[in-house]
Amino acid sequence: MRDAAPAHYAERAEREAPAVDPDPPLPPTLLVFKDGRTVEVGNYAIQGSTLYDLTPGHRRKILIADLDLDATRKQNDERGITFQLPQSTRAN
C-alpha cells in the first residue's frame, strides 16, 4: 500500500505545469489639463477633489479642478480606456 507518490513525481509535475502569464499591464490613462497639457498616468486614485498619480517614479497630486474632464473622457474613450470620477467629485 502506497500513501504518497515518490518525490520525483511531484518535481516532474511542477516542471511540466504550464507557466501562467500575468495579465499584461493596462494602457495608461491620459489626463488633459484645462491649459491643454496632457499627462499619462499608469495608476491613480481619486480622493475628494484630488487625483493622486501613483505611477512608480511619478507620484504627484493633481487637482481635479485643473483637468478638462470632457477632453480627458473623450481622449480616453478614443483609446478604449474608461475614465470615471466617483459620484462625490463630479463637479466641473
C-alpha positions, 0 to 999 in steps of 0.5 A: 500500500502506497500513501504518497507518490515518490518525490520525483513525481511531484518535481516532474509535475511542477516542471511540466505545469504550464507557466501562467502569464500575468495579465499584461499591464493596462494602457495608461490613462491620459489626463488633459489639463484645462491649459491643454497639457496632457499627462499619462498616468499608469495608476491613480486614485481619486480622493475628494477633489484630488487625483493622486498619480501613483505611477512608480517614479511619478507620484504627484497630486493633481487637482481635479479642478485643473483637468478638462474632464470632457477632453480627458473622457473623450481622449480616453474613450478614443483609446478604449480606456474608461475614465470615471470620477466617483459620484462625490467629485463630479463637479466641473 
